[in-house]
Structure formats: C-alpha cells, structure tokens
C-alpha cells in the first residue's frame, strides 16, 4: 500500500452534505500535522494504530475504530503514535447538515468500520459502476456516517434540552425539578448540573422565568391576577404575586393596570 493516496472528487455544490476530497495515509512514527485552520469539515477515521489530536487546549488519544472531527475555523494538530503509528482515512466536506456536528460534545468518537470501508471503496478510482455519479454515491454514504455520529452522541447531551422543552411545554402544570428528573429516569442533582452547565441557570430559575413571562403576557391580554396565576402553573396566588414582584418590580395588579393604561 502506498504511504499516502488522495482521491479527488468533483465539487457538486450539494446542499446538505458536499464531499470535496478524500484520502488515506499510513503515517510514519511521530508524524505530526498542524496546527492548521480549514474552511471545511475534516473527518479522520483510524483504520489501525493510534495517535493524538490536539484541539481547543485538550489532547485526545484515538485508536483503531475511532474518529476525530475538525470543524471549520478550528486550529488543530494531530500526531501519529511513536510506537504504533496510525493508518487513517479522511474526508473533507461542507454542507448545512454538517453544521449540526458542531454541537457534538466531543470531537472524537467511534464509527462503524463497515460503513467507513464502504466510503473508502467508493473513493477509489477503480470503484466499479459509479463513474459519473461517484460524488452522489459518496454523499449517500456520508449521510449515514453523519447520522451515526449524531445518534452516538452521549445521551446526557440530550437531557438538558429535553428538560428545557418539557418546561416550556408543561409549565402550566404542577411540575417540579424532581418530577422532571423522575420522568427522565435521572438523579435530580445530576440533571440539575447538566441543565446549569448548558443554560447558565438552574432548572428552578428557568421554570420560574418561563411561568412569569407567560403570566405577564396573560395579564397584558386582560386576564385577572387569579386567572394568570392559575394558567401559568401557580396554585398559590400569594406566592405568585411575591415572585412576580421580585422579577418585575411591581405587583401583578399594578402591572396589569399599567398595561391597561397604555394606548
């Protein structure tokens, strides 16, 4: 096998995923590339051996079966292991769907070897039967790879967003941080840490904000204080008034009166 092979594609300008070039390389021990910044996505899949990725102040070790992803504008360096240097396959691509990969919690992970081998075979100049449509075939395989990367995200990456969606949808009901955690089958403290890390506020603070913003709109629309409290999830009108005043600096009744006086 050659030490390095490049497979040049035609830029079709495809919308969702648009492959540009692909290649494979059997690296020498300690071979190092970078730091470099690129205007496209670069995905490496390690066929054998191992190496390290240096990106955003962190170091990742990737072995056979693993991948590493470098997004546009990211400065990154990667280096083959000195004892067991990697042999990897890589692909450059762009596209609107590719942007979803930037939300991945880590630039490294694992992928199906069979699918990556299919992509490698599709890139070869002697791949039979696809002349004139090679890029379209490569794109179809790349779609499956991106889907696998998104599906294989650590499940905790979804929990904070699911909790946020639940709060915005169900705030008018008698819900609590504890009940949300139970619905997600998670420890309350663990979910609270995930939520605070993602949104910068506690779940309770977020729930209060959503409820009070809804109440302010109800009051502006002419609902009474009691109705607004009930409709935004407060069963205790006194507590509702206290929380509302704390946020808006006026009582719900005064807030409604001022809104009513506006032309």
HUJO-V928652 format. One record per residue. N is the residue number from 1. NEAR is the number of other C-alpha atoms within 12 Angstrom. D_LAST is the distance of its C-alpha to the last C-alpha in Angstrom with 1 decimal. Layout:
# HUJO-V928652
N:NEAR:D_LAST
N:NEAR:D_LAST
This chain:
# HUJO-V928652
1:9:78.9
2:11:77.7
3:15:76.0
4:17:72.9
5:23:71.7
6:21:68.7
7:29:67.4
8:23:65.5
9:29:63.0
10:22:61.2
11:22:57.5
12:23:56.1
13:18:52.5
14:22:51.6
15:18:47.9
16:21:48.0
17:35:51.3
18:34:53.4
19:40:56.8
20:33:58.3
21:33:61.6
22:37:63.6
23:32:66.7
24:34:68.9
25:29:70.8
26:28:73.6
27:32:72.9
28:23:75.6
29:19:75.6
30:20:73.0
31:23:71.5
32:22:68.2
33:19:65.4
34:17:62.5
35:18:60.2
36:20:58.6
37:18:55.0
38:21:54.4
39:17:51.8
40:27:52.5
41:37:53.0
42:36:56.6
43:40:58.0
44:43:61.4
45:43:63.4
46:40:66.5
47:31:69.5
48:26:71.9
49:29:72.3
50:35:69.5
51:40:67.6
52:35:64.7
53:35:61.2
54:28:59.7
55:27:55.9
56:17:53.0
57:11:55.4
58:16:56.9
59:19:60.2
60:27:60.7
61:27:64.1
62:35:64.3
63:29:67.3
64:29:68.5
65:28:66.0
66:33:63.1
67:40:60.6
68:40:58.5
69:43:55.5
70:40:54.4
71:33:50.9
72:23:50.0
73:17:49.7
74:23:51.5
75:24:54.6
76:30:57.4
77:27:61.1
78:32:63.4
79:32:67.1
80:32:69.9
81:27:71.8
82:17:75.1
83:15:77.1
84:23:75.4
85:29:73.5
86:38:71.0
87:36:71.2
88:39:67.8
89:39:66.1
90:36:62.9
91:40:60.3
92:35:57.7
93:42:54.6
94:34:51.0
95:28:48.3
96:19:44.8
97:24:46.2
98:34:48.2
99:23:45.1
100:21:44.8
101:33:48.0
102:25:46.3
103:19:44.7
104:28:48.2
105:20:48.9
106:26:52.3
107:35:53.9
108:37:57.0
109:31:58.0
110:31:60.5
111:33:60.8
112:25:63.1
113:22:66.3
114:16:67.0
115:25:63.7
116:36:64.2
117:25:67.8
118:22:66.5
119:37:64.3
120:35:67.2
121:25:69.4
122:34:66.8
123:38:66.9
124:27:70.6
125:21:72.0
126:13:74.5
127:20:72.0
128:14:73.2
129:13:71.4
130:17:68.1
131:18:68.9
132:15:66.1
133:19:63.6
134:31:64.3
135:33:60.8
136:28:59.2
137:28:61.6
138:42:60.9
139:38:57.1
140:23:57.6
141:29:59.5
142:38:56.9
143:29:54.2
144:23:56.2
145:34:56.8
146:37:53.1
147:22:52.3
148:23:55.0
149:32:53.6
150:29:50.2
151:19:51.6
152:22:53.9
153:25:51.2
154:18:51.8
155:18:49.9
156:25:48.2
157:23:46.1
158:23:44.3
159:32:43.8
160:33:40.9
161:23:39.0
162:24:39.9
163:40:38.6
164:32:35.3
165:19:34.9
166:26:35.9
167:32:33.4
168:25:30.5
169:18:31.8
170:23:32.9
171:33:30.7
172:27:29.6
173:21:33.3
174:20:35.6
175:27:36.8
176:27:38.2
177:32:39.9
178:21:43.2
179:22:42.5
180:33:41.3
181:28:44.5
182:18:46.6
183:18:45.0
184:23:46.0
185:15:49.4
186:22:48.9
187:19:49.5
188:25:46.3
189:17:47.1
190:23:48.1
191:34:44.8
192:32:42.8
193:24:44.7
194:28:44.1
195:33:40.3
196:22:40.0
197:18:42.2
198:24:40.0
199:18:36.5
200:15:37.0
201:19:35.6
202:26:37.2
203:40:36.6
204:28:35.3
205:22:32.8
206:28:31.7
207:34:31.4
208:32:29.3
209:27:27.0
210:28:26.6
211:34:26.1
212:37:23.4
213:27:21.4
214:29:21.6
215:41:20.7
216:38:17.5
217:24:16.5
218:26:17.6
219:31:15.6
220:24:12.4
221:18:13.5
222:22:14.0
223:25:17.7
224:24:19.3
225:34:21.0
226:25:24.3
227:26:23.4
228:33:21.9
229:36:25.0
230:28:27.3
231:29:25.8
232:37:26.0
233:32:29.5
234:32:29.5
235:20:31.9
236:19:31.7
237:24:28.4
238:17:29.6
239:21:30.4
240:32:27.1
241:29:25.3
242:21:27.7
243:27:27.3
244:34:23.5
245:20:23.6
246:16:26.3
247:22:24.2
248:21:20.7
249:14:21.8
250:19:19.9
251:26:20.7
252:38:19.2
253:31:18.0
254:21:16.3
255:29:14.8
256:27:13.4
257:20:12.2
258:17:10.3
259:20:8.7
260:16:7.9
261:11:6.4
262:9:3.8
263:5:0.0
